[in-house]
Amino acid sequence: MLSDNRVNEIIIEIENVPSGIQSHPSSTQTVQDKPLANSAFSMVSSTSDIHVRDPLIISHRSDKKHNQLEFSTSLNESIPQTLHSPDSLGVDTAYTFHETIQGQKLIESLIPMTSRDRIKTIRNQPRTMEEKRKLRNIVDKEKSKQPHRTLQLNCCARCLSSISLGYRRSKNSLSELLSSISLWQKTLKVIGGKFGTSVLSYFNFLRWLLKFNIFSFILNFSFIVIPQLTVAERNTLQFTGLEFLTGAGYFTKTVMYYGFYTNSTIRHGSSGVSYDMQLAYIFTIGACLIVCFFSLLYSMAKYFRNNFINPHVYSRGIAKLIFCWDFTVTHEKAVKLKQKNLSTEIRENLSEILQENVKFTFRQQLARFSAHIAAWLVSTGVAVACCVAVFYLAEYNSEFLRTHRDPGAVLLLPFVVSCINLAVPRFYSMFGLVERYEMPRHEVYILLIRNIFLKISIIGILCYYWLNIVALSDEECWETFIGQEIYRLLLMDFVFSLADSFLGEFLRRIIGMRFIKSLGLQEFDIARNVLELIYAQTLVWIGIFFCPLLPLIQMIALFIMFYVKNISLMMNFQPPSKAWRASQMITVFIFLLFFPSFTGVLCTLAITIWRLKPSATCGPFRGLPSFIQSIYLWIDTLRRRPGYMWVVWIYQNLIGSVHFFFILTLIVLIITYLYWQITEGRKVMIRLLHEQIINEGKDKMFLIEKLTKLQEMEKRANPSALILERRQAELQGPLHLMEHDATPDLRLRRSVQEDPLKV
């Protein structure tokens, strides 16, 4: 039997062994072989039992606390030196990489790797930071000793690695720069915190359209306007100020409209580079529309993936809202704004969950279905009546302008169209009192469909009037006339929107707060305001061929509209009464902008370029039988130049081939179908995984409850063990506070106490 001092020394020695040593074979001086280790562990097991059960040994051990602390201090100084030696750890440290077979193999495998793969491999090694640094230095030295030929083999890989690294760094720096100069970032956070994501989606969509118009303006100004300004003639017309409303007069002889551009080749000096204005005009407009087309497709795919496919759509993002707080936010106002945003999003999620669980009886469903049918019939009839009125007014407008020479007479058609676009959507919004949608998202979707049907139908009728009546009339420069008409429509729509924000919404607030208090403040009509943006952007895309500076006008209008709507929102509106998530709304907005808006624009411009005859006295395409004839003449010119035959081949076999577009359309449809099937499969998989996570959580809760019941039953059956455990905790508490430099490994002691034979 060992003495008490020897027992206490062994206990302290085992207590101070780190937990990580259990997983490595030891060859230290303290434990030299396995029999000695087994005997020592068996003694520790017996003494541990004594330590728990015999109060005499505990008191005797507490009397010799000072000696134990001195021994533990010296042991702590000696054990780390032993444990961090290469033999004790069983792994190769930085000092012995060349001395072991495993280290040599590791170095040989790291040398041929690229810098990126080598850093990643060293980072994944189970070593300390100092060991990883020394390993990297050793690899670099060995790599420098290799022959020059071997290094040349990896030159291409290093170049590719450096190029990819530079690309990632430039991409990150560019994204940081764009986020730092992002417009209205703070204002959008305030709007989202107070009014929720539904109202915020409108302002995000407005900012997104502003970026589109900035790009279109830069492209047109660089390749169309600036070359024309170099050869522009002096404008002899008098400026009266009425041109800002009518778009005619002085503006007719400026770079604003199609008719002012020359059809000749611009050349400065006898040896200067020539610039074909016809090709520049049609290629610039085509490039602008192509970039918009692919940007719309990319944006739709991006938002569809983020809002319809990702798992947080099914989990509702609760974990992100509750557990993911940004600790870099320290400013008091920023913290309050962040708290308001989180509370609003949580309220939206909970409100949507409650609304999805609402069920109706058969009679209620029948009544609601009847109300929906009646509302659709009335809205369709109103839209058809408005379209017929606009058609007859457009035909009458030609005769009206011939008989009335007043400059303000040209505002009749834009005024009537703007009145329809302002009054009818408000009439549609009143249907919500009868239909009573439980899901606010459904109400917004229905209003969007009704409004887009109205506005796109009006634009379609106007396009028919311009291309079939104005273009075939005796108008001297019908392209400029169409550009002026679109300018007036766009400007009149902007003026009506400002008047509605400053007067209509303000008067509604006064009536609801002072005269009829039961009305209260109104809620922001997302569908109506979004359709105003889509309507204006559609006019810009149609008019960009006839008025190249139209994106500049839309830029100014959107910039002003953002601040006007923001001020009106804060003063005249209240947050939505039914909170709901609108993360998927931006995807719907972009889809509506793409179809039918952008596709309709492409059809209109295609008919203009391929079918209509340009004016004979104005514009860059004067004297040609069609606008596309300029491309045909350019291709004929390239045929006579052997160095440009590849351009002719591309045009004949790709651009001018119907079979190529048929095959391309078929491929796009197949890819779309496959992508759709993959999306549906991911949705099903995510839903199944979500259900599996819920079931596993329920299983864990069930097992925890069973374990708790078993522990309670065991405590009731053996109350003396509970008392001894409490005494042991009370006595060990002060000892652990004094021996914080020699932290015991409780897991090792428990394993020794439970099963000494295994150790």
NORSULFEN-V713530 format. One record per residue. N is the residue number from 1. RES is the residue in one letter. SS is DSSP state (helix for helix, strand for strand, loop for the rest). PHI is phi in radians with two decimals (* if undefined). Layout:
{{N | RES | SS | PHI} {N | RES | SS | PHI}}
//
This chain:
{{1 | M | loop | *} {2 | L | loop | -1.35} {3 | S | loop | -1.30} {4 | D | helix | -1.16} {5 | N | helix | -1.11} {6 | R | helix | -1.12} {7 | V | helix | -1.09} {8 | N | helix | -1.13} {9 | E | helix | -1.11} {10 | I | helix | -1.17} {11 | I | helix | -1.09} {12 | I | helix | -1.13} {13 | E | helix | -1.08} {14 | I | helix | -1.24} {15 | E | helix | -1.13} {16 | N | loop | -1.51} {17 | V | loop | -1.32} {18 | P | loop | -1.09} {19 | S | helix | -1.18} {20 | G | helix | -1.21} {21 | I | helix | -1.26} {22 | Q | helix | -1.16} {23 | S | helix | -1.59} {24 | H | loop | -2.16} {25 | P | loop | -1.22} {26 | S | loop | -1.86} {27 | S | loop | -2.33} {28 | T | loop | -1.32} {29 | Q | loop | -1.30} {30 | T | loop | -1.24} {31 | V | loop | -2.10} {32 | Q | loop | -1.63} {33 | D | loop | -2.51} {34 | K | helix | -1.23} {35 | P | helix | -1.06} {36 | L | helix | -1.14} {37 | A | helix | -1.13} {38 | N | helix | -1.12} {39 | S | helix | -1.14} {40 | A | helix | -1.13} {41 | F | helix | -1.19} {42 | S | helix | -1.17} {43 | M | helix | -1.15} {44 | V | helix | -1.10} {45 | S | helix | -1.09} {46 | S | helix | -1.18} {47 | T | helix | -1.19} {48 | S | helix | -1.14} {49 | D | helix | -1.09} {50 | I | helix | -1.13} {51 | H | helix | -1.08} {52 | V | helix | -1.42} {53 | R | helix | -1.76} {54 | D | loop | -1.77} {55 | P | helix | -1.20} {56 | L | helix | -1.20} {57 | I | helix | -1.14} {58 | I | helix | -1.10} {59 | S | helix | -1.16} {60 | H | helix | -1.10} {61 | R | helix | -1.20} {62 | S | helix | -1.19} {63 | D | helix | -1.19} {64 | K | loop | -1.81} {65 | K | helix | -1.19} {66 | H | helix | -1.14} {67 | N | helix | -1.13} {68 | Q | helix | -1.13} {69 | L | helix | -1.13} {70 | E | helix | -1.11} {71 | F | helix | -1.14} {72 | S | helix | -1.15} {73 | T | helix | -1.12} {74 | S | helix | -1.13} {75 | L | helix | -1.19} {76 | N | helix | -1.16} {77 | E | helix | -1.30} {78 | S | helix | -1.54} {79 | I | helix | -1.16} {80 | P | helix | -1.04} {81 | Q | helix | -1.11} {82 | T | helix | -1.28} {83 | L | helix | -1.22} {84 | H | loop | -1.54} {85 | S | loop | -1.31} {86 | P | helix | -1.08} {87 | D | helix | -1.28} {88 | S | helix | -1.25} {89 | L | helix | -1.36} {90 | G | loop | 1.40} {91 | V | loop | -2.22} {92 | D | loop | -1.58} {93 | T | loop | -1.54} {94 | A | loop | -1.18} {95 | Y | loop | -1.40} {96 | T | loop | -2.11} {97 | F | loop | -1.14} {98 | H | loop | -1.43} {99 | E | loop | -1.56} {100 | T | loop | -1.98} {101 | I | helix | -1.18} {102 | Q | helix | -1.13} {103 | G | helix | -1.17} {104 | Q | helix | -1.14} {105 | K | helix | -1.13} {106 | L | helix | -1.12} {107 | I | helix | -1.15} {108 | E | helix | -1.12} {109 | S | helix | -1.32} {110 | L | helix | -1.45} {111 | I | helix | -1.11} {112 | P | loop | -1.32} {113 | M | loop | -1.30} {114 | T | loop | -1.29} {115 | S | helix | -1.06} {116 | R | helix | -1.16} {117 | D | helix | -1.20} {118 | R | helix | -1.14} {119 | I | helix | -1.11} {120 | K | helix | -1.16} {121 | T | helix | -1.18} {122 | I | helix | -1.13} {123 | R | helix | -1.14} {124 | N | loop | -1.46} {125 | Q | loop | -1.24} {126 | P | loop | -1.39} {127 | R | loop | -2.34} {128 | T | loop | -1.34} {129 | M | helix | -1.13} {130 | E | helix | -1.13} {131 | E | helix | -1.13} {132 | K | helix | -1.16} {133 | R | helix | -1.10} {134 | K | helix | -1.16} {135 | L | helix | -1.12} {136 | R | helix | -1.13} {137 | N | helix | -1.12} {138 | I | helix | -1.11} {139 | V | helix | -1.12} {140 | D | helix | -1.11} {141 | K | helix | -1.14} {142 | E | helix | -1.12} {143 | K | helix | -1.20} {144 | S | helix | -1.24} {145 | K | helix | -1.41} {146 | Q | loop | -1.22} {147 | P | loop | -1.11} {148 | H | helix | -1.17} {149 | R | helix | -1.14} {150 | T | helix | -1.12} {151 | L | helix | -1.21} {152 | Q | helix | -1.19} {153 | L | helix | -1.14} {154 | N | loop | -1.63} {155 | C | helix | -1.13} {156 | C | helix | -1.10} {157 | A | helix | -1.14} {158 | R | helix | -1.16} {159 | C | helix | -1.11} {160 | L | helix | -1.09} {161 | S | helix | -1.12} {162 | S | helix | -1.17} {163 | I | helix | -1.15} {164 | S | helix | -1.12} {165 | L | helix | -1.13} {166 | G | helix | -1.12} {167 | Y | helix | -1.13} {168 | R | helix | -1.13} {169 | R | helix | -1.15} {170 | S | helix | -1.14} {171 | K | helix | -1.15} {172 | N | helix | -1.16} {173 | S | helix | -1.15} {174 | L | helix | -1.16} {175 | S | helix | -1.13} {176 | E | helix | -1.14} {177 | L | helix | -1.14} {178 | L | helix | -1.14} {179 | S | helix | -1.19} {180 | S | helix | -1.27} {181 | I | loop | -1.74} {182 | S | loop | -1.13} {183 | L | loop | -1.29} {184 | W | loop | 0.99} {185 | Q | helix | -1.15} {186 | K | helix | -1.17} {187 | T | helix | -1.10} {188 | L | helix | -1.16} {189 | K | helix | -1.14} {190 | V | helix | -1.14} {191 | I | helix | -1.12} {192 | G | helix | -1.13} {193 | G | helix | -1.24} {194 | K | helix | -1.61} {195 | F | helix | -1.98} {196 | G | helix | 1.57} {197 | T | helix | -1.29} {198 | S | helix | -1.17} {199 | V | helix | -1.24} {200 | L | helix | -1.09} {201 | S | helix | -1.09} {202 | Y | helix | -1.13} {203 | F | helix | -1.24} {204 | N | helix | -1.13} {205 | F | helix | -1.16} {206 | L | helix | -1.11} {207 | R | helix | -1.15} {208 | W | helix | -1.12} {209 | L | helix | -1.17} {210 | L | helix | -1.08} {211 | K | helix | -1.11} {212 | F | helix | -1.03} {213 | N | helix | -1.24} {214 | I | helix | -1.10} {215 | F | helix | -1.11} {216 | S | helix | -1.11} {217 | F | helix | -1.16} {218 | I | helix | -1.08} {219 | L | helix | -1.17} {220 | N | helix | -1.18} {221 | F | helix | -1.19} {222 | S | helix | -1.32} {223 | F | helix | -1.87} {224 | I | helix | -2.08} {225 | V | helix | -1.27} {226 | I | helix | -1.08} {227 | P | helix | -1.05} {228 | Q | helix | -1.24} {229 | L | helix | -1.14} {230 | T | loop | -1.23} {231 | V | loop | -2.14} {232 | A | loop | -1.27} {233 | E | loop | -1.54} {234 | R | loop | -1.26} {235 | N | loop | -1.45} {236 | T | loop | -1.69} {237 | L | loop | -1.35} {238 | Q | loop | -1.58} {239 | F | loop | -1.58} {240 | T | loop | -1.94} {241 | G | loop | 1.68} {242 | L | loop | -1.26} {243 | E | helix | -1.14} {244 | F | helix | -1.14} {245 | L | helix | -1.63} {246 | T | helix | -1.58} {247 | G | loop | 1.31} {248 | A | loop | -1.83} {249 | G | helix | 1.24} {250 | Y | helix | -1.08} {251 | F | helix | -1.20} {252 | T | helix | -1.13} {253 | K | helix | -1.75} {254 | T | loop | -2.22} {255 | V | loop | -1.25} {256 | M | loop | -1.25} {257 | Y | loop | -2.06} {258 | Y | helix | -1.06} {259 | G | helix | -1.16} {260 | F | helix | -1.45} {261 | Y | loop | -1.41} {262 | T | loop | -1.47} {263 | N | loop | -1.83} {264 | S | loop | -1.64} {265 | T | strand | -1.48} {266 | I | strand | -1.43} {267 | R | loop | -2.50} {268 | H | loop | -1.90} {269 | G | loop | 1.53} {270 | S | loop | -1.25} {271 | S | loop | -1.86} {272 | G | loop | -1.32} {273 | V | loop | -1.34} {274 | S | loop | -1.46} {275 | Y | strand | -2.33} {276 | D | strand | -1.40} {277 | M | helix | -1.24} {278 | Q | helix | -1.09} {279 | L | helix | -1.15} {280 | A | helix | -1.09} {281 | Y | helix | -1.15} {282 | I | helix | -1.31} {283 | F | helix | -1.26} {284 | T | helix | -1.16} {285 | I | helix | -1.10} {286 | G | helix | -1.12} {287 | A | helix | -1.11} {288 | C | helix | -1.08} {289 | L | helix | -1.22} {290 | I | helix | -1.16} {291 | V | helix | -1.11} {292 | C | helix | -1.09} {293 | F | helix | -1.08} {294 | F | helix | -1.21} {295 | S | helix | -1.15} {296 | L | helix | -1.13} {297 | L | helix | -1.09} {298 | Y | helix | -1.11} {299 | S | helix | -1.16} {300 | M | helix | -1.09} {301 | A | helix | -1.12} {302 | K | helix | -1.13} {303 | Y | helix | -1.21} {304 | F | helix | -1.14} {305 | R | helix | -1.15} {306 | N | helix | -1.28} {307 | N | helix | -1.84} {308 | F | helix | -2.08} {309 | I | helix | -1.86} {310 | N | loop | -1.08} {311 | P | loop | -1.13} {312 | H | helix | -1.18} {313 | V | helix | -1.17} {314 | Y | helix | -1.56} {315 | S | helix | -1.49} {316 | R | loop | 1.15} {317 | G | loop | 1.14} {318 | I | helix | -1.14} {319 | A | helix | -1.08} {320 | K | helix | -1.14} {321 | L | helix | -1.24} {322 | I | helix | -1.59} {323 | F | helix | -1.80} {324 | C | loop | -1.86} {325 | W | loop | -1.66} {326 | D | loop | -1.48} {327 | F | loop | -1.34} {328 | T | loop | -1.36} {329 | V | loop | -1.42} {330 | T | loop | -2.11} {331 | H | loop | -1.22} {332 | E | helix | -1.11} {333 | K | helix | -1.15} {334 | A | helix | -1.14} {335 | V | helix | -1.14} {336 | K | helix | -1.12} {337 | L | helix | -1.15} {338 | K | helix | -1.12} {339 | Q | helix | -1.10} {340 | K | helix | -1.16} {341 | N | helix | -1.09} {342 | L | helix | -1.14} {343 | S | helix | -1.12} {344 | T | helix | -1.15} {345 | E | helix | -1.17} {346 | I | helix | -1.14} {347 | R | helix | -1.13} {348 | E | helix | -1.13} {349 | N | helix | -1.11} {350 | L | helix | -1.15} {351 | S | helix | -1.12} {352 | E | helix | -1.20} {353 | I | helix | -1.09} {354 | L | helix | -1.17} {355 | Q | helix | -1.22} {356 | E | helix | -1.25} {357 | N | loop | -1.57} {358 | V | loop | -1.33} {359 | K | loop | -2.19} {360 | F | loop | -2.07} {361 | T | loop | -1.37} {362 | F | helix | -1.12} {363 | R | helix | -1.15} {364 | Q | helix | -1.14} {365 | Q | helix | -1.11} {366 | L | helix | -1.14} {367 | A | helix | -1.15} {368 | R | helix | -1.17} {369 | F | helix | -1.10} {370 | S | helix | -1.12} {371 | A | helix | -1.13} {372 | H | helix | -1.15} {373 | I | helix | -1.09} {374 | A | helix | -1.11} {375 | A | helix | -1.14} {376 | W | helix | -1.17} {377 | L | helix | -1.12} {378 | V | helix | -1.15} {379 | S | helix | -1.14} {380 | T | helix | -1.15} {381 | G | helix | -1.11} {382 | V | helix | -1.13} {383 | A | helix | -1.11} {384 | V | helix | -1.13} {385 | A | helix | -1.10} {386 | C | helix | -1.15} {387 | C | helix | -1.13} {388 | V | helix | -1.12} {389 | A | helix | -1.12} {390 | V | helix | -1.17} {391 | F | helix | -1.12} {392 | Y | helix | -1.21} {393 | L | helix | -1.18} {394 | A | helix | -1.15} {395 | E | helix | -1.17} {396 | Y | helix | -1.25} {397 | N | helix | -1.12} {398 | S | helix | -1.10} {399 | E | helix | -1.18} {400 | F | helix | -1.12} {401 | L | helix | -1.26} {402 | R | helix | -1.24} {403 | T | helix | -1.53} {404 | H | loop | -1.94} {405 | R | loop | -1.65} {406 | D | loop | -1.15} {407 | P | helix | -1.07} {408 | G | helix | -1.38} {409 | A | helix | -1.21} {410 | V | helix | -1.25} {411 | L | helix | -1.54} {412 | L | helix | -1.13} {413 | L | helix | -1.09} {414 | P | helix | -1.06} {415 | F | helix | -1.15} {416 | V | helix | -1.14} {417 | V | helix | -1.10} {418 | S | helix | -1.19} {419 | C | helix | -1.11} {420 | I | helix | -1.12} {421 | N | helix | -1.16} {422 | L | helix | -1.55} {423 | A | helix | -1.49} {424 | V | helix | -1.13} {425 | P | helix | -1.04} {426 | R | helix | -1.16} {427 | F | helix | -1.15} {428 | Y | helix | -1.10} {429 | S | helix | -1.15} {430 | M | loop | -1.25} {431 | F | loop | -1.14} {432 | G | helix | -1.10} {433 | L | helix | -1.21} {434 | V | helix | -1.66} {435 | E | helix | -1.30} {436 | R | loop | 0.96} {437 | Y | loop | -1.29} {438 | E | loop | -1.32} {439 | M | loop | -1.68} {440 | P | helix | -1.03} {441 | R | helix | -1.08} {442 | H | helix | -1.11} {443 | E | helix | -1.12} {444 | V | helix | -1.14} {445 | Y | helix | -1.08} {446 | I | helix | -1.14} {447 | L | helix | -1.13} {448 | L | helix | -1.08} {449 | I | helix | -1.12} {450 | R | helix | -1.15} {451 | N | helix | -1.24} {452 | I | helix | -1.18} {453 | F | helix | -1.12} {454 | L | helix | -1.19} {455 | K | helix | -1.23} {456 | I | helix | -1.19} {457 | S | helix | -1.14} {458 | I | helix | -1.13} {459 | I | helix | -1.13} {460 | G | helix | -1.08} {461 | I | helix | -1.15} {462 | L | helix | -1.14} {463 | C | helix | -1.12} {464 | Y | helix | -1.09} {465 | Y | helix | -1.14} {466 | W | helix | -1.25} {467 | L | helix | -1.47} {468 | N | helix | -1.93} {469 | I | helix | -2.02} {470 | V | helix | -1.23} {471 | A | loop | -1.18} {472 | L | loop | -1.72} {473 | S | loop | -1.49} {474 | D | loop | -1.58} {475 | E | loop | -1.12} {476 | E | loop | -1.11} {477 | C | loop | -2.41} {478 | W | helix | -1.22} {479 | E | helix | -1.13} {480 | T | helix | -1.17} {481 | F | helix | -1.10} {482 | I | helix | -1.15} {483 | G | helix | -1.07} {484 | Q | helix | -1.16} {485 | E | helix | -1.08} {486 | I | helix | -1.17} {487 | Y | helix | -1.05} {488 | R | helix | -1.17} {489 | L | helix | -1.09} {490 | L | helix | -1.16} {491 | L | helix | -1.19} {492 | M | helix | -1.17} {493 | D | helix | -1.12} {494 | F | helix | -1.16} {495 | V | helix | -1.13} {496 | F | helix | -1.16} {497 | S | helix | -1.15} {498 | L | helix | -1.13} {499 | A | helix | -1.11} {500 | D | helix | -1.14} {501 | S | helix | -1.28} {502 | F | helix | -1.40} {503 | L | helix | -1.84} {504 | G | helix | -1.09} {505 | E | helix | -1.21} {506 | F | helix | -1.20} {507 | L | helix | -1.13} {508 | R | helix | -1.09} {509 | R | helix | -1.17} {510 | I | helix | -1.11} {511 | I | helix | -1.15} {512 | G | helix | -1.28} {513 | M | helix | -1.72} {514 | R | helix | -2.04} {515 | F | helix | -1.65} {516 | I | loop | -2.02} {517 | K | loop | -1.22} {518 | S | loop | -1.18} {519 | L | loop | -1.25} {520 | G | loop | 1.19} {521 | L | loop | -1.37} {522 | Q | strand | -1.50} {523 | E | strand | -1.75} {524 | F | loop | -1.21} {525 | D | loop | -1.47} {526 | I | helix | -1.23} {527 | A | helix | -1.08} {528 | R | helix | -1.15} {529 | N | helix | -1.22} {530 | V | helix | -1.17} {531 | L | helix | -1.17} {532 | E | helix | -1.11} {533 | L | helix | -1.16} {534 | I | helix | -1.14} {535 | Y | helix | -1.09} {536 | A | helix | -1.16} {537 | Q | helix | -1.18} {538 | T | helix | -1.11} {539 | L | helix | -1.09} {540 | V | helix | -1.13} {541 | W | helix | -1.14} {542 | I | helix | -1.20} {543 | G | helix | -1.46} {544 | I | loop | -1.16} {545 | F | loop | -1.35} {546 | F | loop | -1.66} {547 | C | loop | -2.47} {548 | P | loop | -1.08} {549 | L | loop | -1.60} {550 | L | helix | -1.12} {551 | P | helix | -1.02} {552 | L | helix | -1.12} {553 | I | helix | -1.14} {554 | Q | helix | -1.18} {555 | M | helix | -1.03} {556 | I | helix | -1.10} {557 | A | helix | -1.12} {558 | L | helix | -1.17} {559 | F | helix | -1.11} {560 | I | helix | -1.21} {561 | M | helix | -1.11} {562 | F | helix | -1.07} {563 | Y | helix | -1.21} {564 | V | helix | -1.13} {565 | K | helix | -1.15} {566 | N | helix | -1.16} {567 | I | helix | -1.13} {568 | S | helix | -1.12} {569 | L | helix | -1.11} {570 | M | helix | -1.23} {571 | M | helix | -1.66} {572 | N | helix | -1.96} {573 | F | strand | -2.20} {574 | Q | strand | -2.03} {575 | P | loop | -1.08} {576 | P | loop | -1.00} {577 | S | loop | -1.18} {578 | K | loop | -1.90} {579 | A | loop | -1.22} {580 | W | loop | -2.72} {581 | R | loop | -1.38} {582 | A | loop | -2.21} {583 | S | loop | -1.15} {584 | Q | loop | -1.60} {585 | M | helix | -1.20} {586 | I | helix | -1.09} {587 | T | helix | -1.14} {588 | V | helix | -1.16} {589 | F | helix | -1.08} {590 | I | helix | -1.18} {591 | F | helix | -1.12} {592 | L | helix | -1.15} {593 | L | helix | -1.20} {594 | F | helix | -1.39} {595 | F | helix | -2.36} {596 | P | helix | -1.74} {597 | S | helix | -1.17} {598 | F | helix | -1.20} {599 | T | helix | -1.12} {600 | G | helix | -1.14} {601 | V | helix | -1.11} {602 | L | helix | -1.07} {603 | C | helix | -1.13} {604 | T | helix | -1.11} {605 | L | helix | -1.22} {606 | A | helix | -1.13} {607 | I | helix | -1.11} {608 | T | helix | -1.11} {609 | I | helix | -1.35} {610 | W | helix | -1.63} {611 | R | helix | -1.86} {612 | L | loop | -1.49} {613 | K | loop | -1.71} {614 | P | loop | -1.19} {615 | S | loop | -1.17} {616 | A | loop | -1.49} {617 | T | loop | -2.09} {618 | C | loop | -2.60} {619 | G | loop | 1.55} {620 | P | loop | -1.25} {621 | F | loop | -1.89} {622 | R | loop | -1.09} {623 | G | loop | 1.52} {624 | L | loop | -1.66} {625 | P | loop | -1.21} {626 | S | loop | -2.75} {627 | F | loop | -1.19} {628 | I | loop | -1.25} {629 | Q | helix | -1.12} {630 | S | helix | -1.12} {631 | I | helix | -1.21} {632 | Y | helix | -1.10} {633 | L | helix | -1.16} {634 | W | helix | -1.16} {635 | I | helix | -1.15} {636 | D | helix | -1.11} {637 | T | helix | -1.19} {638 | L | helix | -1.24} {639 | R | helix | -1.11} {640 | R | loop | -1.50} {641 | R | loop | -2.06} {642 | P | helix | -1.10} {643 | G | helix | -1.28} {644 | Y | helix | -2.02} {645 | M | helix | -1.19} {646 | W | helix | -1.16} {647 | V | helix | -1.19} {648 | V | helix | -1.13} {649 | W | helix | -1.12} {650 | I | helix | -1.08} {651 | Y | helix | -1.18} {652 | Q | helix | -1.23} {653 | N | helix | -1.69} {654 | L | helix | -2.06} {655 | I | helix | -1.21} {656 | G | loop | -1.58} {657 | S | loop | -1.77} {658 | V | helix | -1.26} {659 | H | helix | -1.12} {660 | F | helix | -1.10} {661 | F | helix | -1.20} {662 | F | helix | -1.14} {663 | I | helix | -1.13} {664 | L | helix | -1.10} {665 | T | helix | -1.13} {666 | L | helix | -1.11} {667 | I | helix | -1.12} {668 | V | helix | -1.10} {669 | L | helix | -1.14} {670 | I | helix | -1.14} {671 | I | helix | -1.12} {672 | T | helix | -1.10} {673 | Y | helix | -1.13} {674 | L | helix | -1.11} {675 | Y | helix | -1.10} {676 | W | helix | -1.14} {677 | Q | helix | -1.15} {678 | I | helix | -1.10} {679 | T | helix | -1.10} {680 | E | helix | -1.12} {681 | G | helix | -1.11} {682 | R | helix | -1.15} {683 | K | helix | -1.07} {684 | V | helix | -1.11} {685 | M | helix | -1.10} {686 | I | helix | -1.13} {687 | R | helix | -1.15} {688 | L | helix | -1.15} {689 | L | helix | -1.12} {690 | H | helix | -1.11} {691 | E | helix | -1.15} {692 | Q | helix | -1.14} {693 | I | helix | -1.10} {694 | I | helix | -1.12} {695 | N | helix | -1.14} {696 | E | helix | -1.13} {697 | G | helix | -1.11} {698 | K | helix | -1.14} {699 | D | helix | -1.10} {700 | K | helix | -1.13} {701 | M | helix | -1.09} {702 | F | helix | -1.11} {703 | L | helix | -1.16} {704 | I | helix | -1.13} {705 | E | helix | -1.11} {706 | K | helix | -1.10} {707 | L | helix | -1.12} {708 | T | helix | -1.13} {709 | K | helix | -1.15} {710 | L | helix | -1.13} {711 | Q | helix | -1.13} {712 | E | helix | -1.14} {713 | M | helix | -1.14} {714 | E | helix | -1.17} {715 | K | helix | -1.16} {716 | R | helix | -1.19} {717 | A | helix | -1.29} {718 | N | loop | -2.32} {719 | P | helix | -1.26} {720 | S | helix | -1.16} {721 | A | helix | -1.12} {722 | L | helix | -1.13} {723 | I | helix | -1.15} {724 | L | helix | -1.10} {725 | E | helix | -1.15} {726 | R | helix | -1.16} {727 | R | helix | -1.08} {728 | Q | helix | -1.07} {729 | A | helix | -1.15} {730 | E | helix | -1.16} {731 | L | helix | -1.33} {732 | Q | helix | -1.37} {733 | G | helix | -1.02} {734 | P | helix | -1.13} {735 | L | helix | -1.14} {736 | H | helix | -1.23} {737 | L | helix | -1.18} {738 | M | helix | -1.40} {739 | E | loop | -1.86} {740 | H | loop | -1.26} {741 | D | loop | -1.34} {742 | A | loop | -2.10} {743 | T | loop | -1.22} {744 | P | loop | -1.33} {745 | D | loop | -1.65} {746 | L | helix | -1.19} {747 | R | helix | -1.13} {748 | L | helix | -1.18} {749 | R | helix | -1.13} {750 | R | helix | -1.14} {751 | S | helix | -1.14} {752 | V | helix | -1.21} {753 | Q | helix | -1.20} {754 | E | helix | -1.32} {755 | D | loop | -2.54} {756 | P | loop | -1.18} {757 | L | loop | -1.19} {758 | K | loop | -1.14} {759 | V | loop | -1.19}}
//
